[in-house]
Amino acid sequence: EEAKRLSITGLVVHETQSGLILNLDDRPNLYILTNQESPAIGDRVALSCLERYTRFNEPDYFLSDFKVIGHEQVPPPKEVRIEELVEQAVKNERITLLAEIEDYFIDEVDTRFYYLSLKSGPHRIYGAIDRARTDKTVLDSMLGATVQLTGIIHELRGARPFVGNRITIEDLHVIIPAETALPLLPPLIDTRSSLPLEIARLSRHRINGTVLAVWLRTRILVRTTNDHIVGATLRSS
């Protein structure tokens, strides 16, 4: 399908190495891909871009030309709750929220990033953070902590939309420290009669028992002191 040329006026509210987010008055924000000189954050611009559709039938926007017509204060990030992000789709918004860091792991698609599992009550979303600028020991110390984080919710493509809204984290700091000392964690109860959703909502727990098997260096099988068999994955860097 032939690309369509669009003329748009808006405020640049965020930029990445490959694009920018344009805040529009009468429609949702747009993420516009750039491979040339581009406007800066705070510039109000009149720009032209090409709209092309991906193989997933989703539009991509490519910057063609622009003219800076003014400069404005960028609005502060929108305060949201995880519950809101679970209930409705958000595209290309800068947001801030409170959340507990439940767990983290290396992104299996792009290993430059950690994925953080962020929760509030029974609700969970994922946040991606750059591994190169993240101290793993600091992240370990934040497990179970309540943090204030600021980031961008980008429009996800391909299979990624099925994980729901995902935050690209710019900044986070601890509001309530974690109580992660092992004796303070509750013991794991017998989950054999629990539903998958109930297990997914469990917070961090501790187990005492005997290791029965180890494989792939990170997978273990433990028989607990109350004769419950538990599989676990050891954390790796």
Buried (B, 14 or more C-beta within 10 A) or exposed (E): EEEEEBEBBBBBBBBEEEBBBBBEEEEEBBBBBBEEEBBEEBBBBBBEBBBBEEEEEEEBBBBBEBEBEEEEEBEEBEEBBBBBBBEEEBBBBBBBBBBBBBBBEBBEEEEEBBBBBBBBEEBBBBBBBEBEEBEEEEBEBBBBBBBEBBBBBBBBEEEEBEEBBBBBBBEBEBEEEBEBEEEEBEEBEEBEEEEEEEEEBEEBEEBEBEEEEEEEEEEBBBBBEEEBEBEEEEEEE
